[in-house]
Amino acid sequence: MKPKSPMSERLFEMMLDRGYSKEFSDLITKNLNTDFTATRMIGYLSHYSSLPEGEVVDEMLSILSDRDRIMRKREAEAANARWNQIMWEGFSAEEE
């Protein structure tokens, strides 16, 4: 697993300040280790004063699912753009 981003570190501190255990906060931030995912969780947590751990886990899974969907969409868009280029220019443009 890659190291935590600065926003993940901020999320970790926020969770500790809200009374979540160090182990639970570490587990959440290890999974939400990018600025994008950590920022989404920070936004979610800022709307509530306290949430059960189960709801935090549900939101983490939702954020990870969204991230994976976005990544698949970007990959499909890139493949589609390449396919369109081949259709317009033909395969010979690829060899040049």
Secondary structure, DSSP 4 states (H G I P E B T S, - for coil): -PPPPHHHHHHHHHHHHTT--HHHHHHHHHHS-SHHHHHHHHHHHTT-S---HHHHHHHHHHHHHHHHHHHHHHHHHHHHHHHHHHHHH-THHHH-
